[in-house]
Amino acid sequence: MFIELSNHRPIISNFKPSGPMKIIYGIIFLLSINMIAWGQSNVSSGLLPRINLSVELAKGMKLNNSIESRQVILRSLEEDIKYEFILTDLAAVISLKTTANTSFNGGYQLRLLNKFTLHRFIQQFNIISIKESVRLAHRIGTDQTFGKDLPMEFRTRYRLTIEIPLNGTRIDPGEFYLKMGNEILWAIQSNQSDIEFRITPKTGYLFPKSNKLEAGIDYRFNEFVESAIDHDFWISITWFQTINRKRK
């Protein structure tokens, strides 16, 4: 970073980005590099609305119910804009807090497509760490997807999420925050495998009672080792509703 002095001689300041900021810069750099490959790629975009309802079952245990739909608006850069409803996901996941900073999730997802239905079992392990005003969330997950007359698909994934308050040192009700996510996902089905990367820059707003609204971009690209890469840009809008038990 350069600071311009009165004699117009630039000097380098002692600015040193923190660890979380280095990760954010890395995500932005990775996103920029992949933009260059658009000329030899498949590009599509659409909407990804989601509602998540979290219900506290007991101390350290909660049930997360969600519904999400995927709606394509643009199939490729050569085609005209055309709305197409793709699928709906219904999920129920139980989260069990194992320590102060770790938790385990297990659940089931039902995927409804136009011509068939898919079933998915989910297992996730989460680690949360807070350094100053930055919240880091690590998630390691596996899932198994199957359907009628279809071979089972196995997936392994790792996700890193960073939350930074835009006002003050913590996220309070009535304030905005920045949320950056980076995920790598590896899938295998029969004798074929695929790898997918996801980058999710979002802005969130915290309402009273821990309810949240997050909006941003869900960018995904896969077939990384092939000559052509598939780029998917989803406009992601998520509402988080939390229901806590009344304490006696």
Backbone torsions as a table, in degrees:
resi	resn	phi	psi	omega
1	MET	NA	132.9	-175.7
2	PHE	-105.1	141.8	176.0
3	ILE	-117.7	124.8	-176.3
4	GLU	-89.1	121.9	178.6
5	LEU	-92.6	174.5	-177.0
6	SER	-64.4	-28.5	179.2
7	ASN	-91.6	12.2	173.9
8	HIS	64.0	25.0	174.4
9	ARG	-100.5	110.7	-179.2
10	PRO	-71.7	140.4	173.4
11	ILE	-125.1	159.5	179.0
12	ILE	-93.6	125.3	-179.5
13	SER	-78.3	174.3	-179.6
14	ASN	-89.8	27.8	179.7
15	PHE	-67.2	125.5	177.0
16	LYS	-131.1	112.3	-178.8
17	PRO	-63.8	144.2	178.8
18	SER	-74.4	173.3	179.4
19	GLY	-57.2	-50.8	178.5
20	PRO	-59.9	-38.6	179.6
21	MET	-67.3	-34.2	176.0
22	LYS	-61.9	-38.1	178.4
23	ILE	-65.4	-42.5	179.1
24	ILE	-62.6	-44.1	177.6
25	TYR	-61.0	-37.4	178.0
26	GLY	-64.7	-40.2	177.9
27	ILE	-63.3	-45.1	179.3
28	ILE	-62.9	-40.7	179.0
29	PHE	-63.1	-43.1	179.0
30	LEU	-63.1	-39.7	177.9
31	LEU	-63.9	-42.6	-178.8
32	SER	-65.2	-40.8	-179.8
33	ILE	-60.4	-39.9	-177.4
34	ASN	-74.1	-21.1	175.9
35	MET	-62.6	-31.3	-177.5
36	ILE	-64.2	-28.8	-174.2
37	ALA	-86.6	8.1	-176.7
38	TRP	-60.6	-31.1	-176.2
39	GLY	-61.0	-25.5	-179.8
40	GLN	-117.4	34.6	-173.7
41	SER	-133.5	166.8	173.5
42	ASN	-101.2	126.4	-175.6
43	VAL	-121.4	130.7	175.4
44	SER	-141.2	160.6	-178.5
45	SER	-152.1	162.8	-179.3
46	GLY	-179.4	-160.8	-175.8
47	LEU	-110.6	146.1	-179.8
48	LEU	-137.4	70.2	178.0
49	PRO	-78.1	145.8	-175.5
50	ARG	-149.3	141.9	173.3
51	ILE	-123.8	129.2	-179.0
52	ASN	-122.9	123.6	179.2
53	LEU	-113.3	118.2	-179.2
54	SER	-108.0	123.4	-177.8
55	VAL	-120.1	124.9	178.3
56	GLU	-76.2	121.2	-179.8
57	LEU	-92.4	-39.6	179.7
58	ALA	-160.2	176.4	179.0
59	LYS	-64.1	121.0	-179.2
60	GLY	81.8	7.5	-179.3
61	MET	-137.6	133.2	178.1
62	LYS	-144.6	158.4	178.9
63	LEU	-113.2	122.5	178.5
64	ASN	-104.3	115.6	175.7
65	ASN	-108.8	136.5	-178.2
66	SER	-143.2	152.5	171.9
67	ILE	-133.7	131.1	-177.0
68	GLU	-140.1	139.8	176.8
69	SER	-121.8	154.4	179.7
70	ARG	-123.1	122.0	-174.5
71	GLN	-130.4	118.7	-177.5
72	VAL	-88.8	135.9	175.9
73	ILE	-110.6	-35.8	-178.8
74	LEU	-131.8	121.3	-179.5
75	ARG	-84.0	-36.3	178.6
76	SER	-158.4	165.9	-179.2
77	LEU	-70.0	-18.3	-179.4
78	GLU	-87.4	-12.1	-176.5
79	GLU	-102.6	160.3	176.6
80	ASP	-77.6	161.4	177.5
81	ILE	-66.5	128.2	-178.8
82	LYS	-149.1	124.6	-178.7
83	TYR	-76.6	136.3	178.4
84	GLU	-148.2	123.2	177.6
85	PHE	-82.5	126.3	-173.1
86	ILE	-100.2	-56.8	-173.5
87	LEU	-160.4	168.1	173.5
88	THR	-132.8	132.8	177.2
89	ASP	-110.1	128.6	173.6
90	LEU	-117.0	125.3	-174.4
91	ALA	-135.5	146.8	173.4
92	ALA	-134.8	118.6	-175.5
93	VAL	-130.6	128.1	175.7
94	ILE	-93.5	130.7	179.5
95	SER	-112.6	125.8	-179.9
96	LEU	-117.4	119.6	179.2
97	LYS	-77.0	119.9	-176.5
98	THR	-94.5	-36.6	173.8
99	THR	-139.4	-173.7	-179.5
100	ALA	-64.2	-27.6	-175.6
101	ASN	-120.8	4.1	-177.8
102	THR	-130.5	155.1	177.6
103	SER	-154.3	158.9	178.4
104	PHE	-122.5	134.2	178.8
105	ASN	-115.6	141.2	174.1
106	GLY	-144.8	135.5	-177.3
107	GLY	-169.5	-165.6	-173.9
108	TYR	-139.7	141.9	177.4
109	GLN	-128.2	136.0	175.6
110	LEU	-110.6	120.8	179.8
111	ARG	-106.6	120.0	-178.6
112	LEU	-104.3	112.7	176.4
113	LEU	-107.9	178.7	-175.4
114	ASN	-65.3	-37.9	-172.4
115	LYS	-116.8	-10.1	-179.2
116	PHE	-157.5	173.8	-176.8
117	THR	-125.4	141.6	177.6
118	LEU	-118.4	148.8	177.6
119	HIS	-119.6	140.9	-177.1
120	ARG	-140.0	130.7	172.1
121	PHE	-100.4	138.6	-170.2
122	ILE	-123.8	136.2	172.8
123	GLN	-134.7	131.1	-176.7
124	GLN	-142.6	145.0	174.1
125	PHE	-124.6	128.6	-172.6
126	ASN	-119.0	141.2	175.0
127	ILE	-129.3	125.8	-179.3
128	ILE	-113.3	134.7	174.4
129	SER	-138.6	143.1	-179.2
130	ILE	-124.2	122.9	178.8
131	LYS	-123.4	111.4	-175.4
132	GLU	57.5	-116.1	-177.7
133	SER	-101.3	6.2	-175.6
134	VAL	-105.1	132.0	178.0
135	ARG	-107.8	121.7	178.0
136	LEU	-107.7	131.9	179.4
137	ALA	-126.0	119.8	175.8
138	HIS	-103.8	137.5	176.4
139	ARG	-135.3	125.2	173.3
140	ILE	-111.6	125.1	-174.2
141	GLY	-138.9	157.0	171.5
142	THR	-134.9	154.3	173.7
143	ASP	-154.6	158.7	-179.0
144	GLN	-130.0	124.9	-176.2
145	THR	-118.1	135.2	179.4
146	PHE	-148.4	159.6	178.2
147	GLY	-155.1	175.1	-177.9
148	LYS	-64.2	127.5	177.9
149	ASP	61.3	24.0	178.7
150	LEU	-122.9	139.8	176.1
151	PRO	-68.5	150.3	-178.9
152	MET	-70.6	139.9	176.9
153	GLU	-107.4	131.9	178.2
154	PHE	-111.2	133.4	-179.8
155	ARG	-131.0	144.7	173.0
156	THR	-126.4	139.8	-174.8
157	ARG	-146.4	153.6	172.7
158	TYR	-134.2	133.3	-179.0
159	ARG	-131.1	136.2	174.3
160	LEU	-118.2	126.3	179.3
161	THR	-123.4	137.0	179.5
162	ILE	-121.3	128.1	175.9
163	GLU	-117.0	129.5	-178.5
164	ILE	-130.5	124.3	176.6
165	PRO	-67.8	143.1	178.0
166	LEU	-94.5	-7.7	176.1
167	ASN	-134.1	116.4	176.9
168	GLY	79.3	-158.6	-175.4
169	THR	-105.5	-2.2	176.8
170	ARG	-149.0	164.1	-178.5
171	ILE	-90.4	112.6	178.9
172	ASP	-109.2	158.3	176.2
173	PRO	-56.0	138.1	-178.6
174	GLY	87.0	13.2	-178.1
175	GLU	-126.9	155.9	178.1
176	PHE	-94.3	158.8	176.5
177	TYR	-147.8	159.6	178.1
178	LEU	-103.8	135.7	-179.8
179	LYS	-130.0	118.7	179.4
180	MET	-116.8	131.9	-179.7
181	GLY	-128.5	147.9	177.2
182	ASN	-141.8	125.9	-175.3
183	GLU	-136.8	142.5	173.3
184	ILE	-120.9	134.9	-173.4
185	LEU	-133.9	129.2	178.3
186	TRP	-117.8	129.4	-177.1
187	ALA	-126.5	146.1	176.3
188	ILE	-137.4	134.7	179.5
189	GLN	-144.0	121.0	-172.5
190	SER	57.4	-121.6	-179.6
191	ASN	-105.7	14.2	-178.5
192	GLN	-113.5	144.3	178.6
193	SER	-132.2	159.2	-179.1
194	ASP	-149.3	152.3	177.4
195	ILE	-126.5	139.3	-177.9
196	GLU	-134.3	141.1	176.7
197	PHE	-115.0	142.0	179.6
198	ARG	-130.5	134.0	177.0
199	ILE	-126.6	125.6	-170.9
200	THR	-132.0	83.9	172.1
201	PRO	-81.1	125.7	-176.6
202	LYS	-140.7	158.5	171.9
203	THR	-117.4	135.1	-178.2
204	GLY	-121.6	160.1	176.0
205	TYR	-134.3	128.5	-177.7
206	LEU	-96.1	120.4	176.4
207	PHE	-93.0	170.3	174.1
208	PRO	-59.7	157.5	179.5
209	LYS	62.6	29.6	174.0
210	SER	65.1	18.2	173.9
211	ASN	-81.7	143.4	-173.3
212	LYS	-137.0	153.2	171.6
213	LEU	-127.4	126.6	-179.9
214	GLU	-125.7	138.0	179.3
215	ALA	-142.0	143.8	179.6
216	GLY	172.4	-153.5	-177.1
217	ILE	-112.4	134.8	171.8
218	ASP	-112.0	99.2	-176.2
219	TYR	-101.2	127.4	-178.3
220	ARG	-130.0	139.5	173.5
221	PHE	-142.3	140.6	-177.0
222	ASN	-140.0	-169.9	-173.6
223	GLU	50.6	48.0	-172.9
224	PHE	-64.5	-28.6	-176.8
225	VAL	-88.6	-5.3	-179.6
226	GLU	-89.1	171.2	-179.4
227	SER	-70.6	-28.8	179.0
228	ALA	-115.9	136.5	-179.4
229	ILE	-109.5	138.1	175.7
230	ASP	-88.1	121.5	177.5
231	HIS	-108.5	125.3	176.8
232	ASP	-121.5	123.9	177.7
233	PHE	-114.2	114.6	179.8
234	TRP	-111.4	134.3	170.8
235	ILE	-83.8	107.9	-172.6
236	SER	-98.2	127.4	175.3
237	ILE	-131.9	119.8	-175.6
238	THR	-129.2	132.1	174.2
239	TRP	-108.7	126.9	178.8
240	PHE	-108.8	118.5	177.7
241	GLN	-112.6	129.7	-176.8
242	THR	-118.1	132.9	176.0
243	ILE	-121.8	112.8	-180.0
244	ASN	-101.3	151.0	176.7
245	ARG	-72.2	149.2	176.1
246	LYS	-78.7	127.7	-180.0
247	ARG	-80.6	136.6	178.4
248	LYS	-85.8	NA	NA
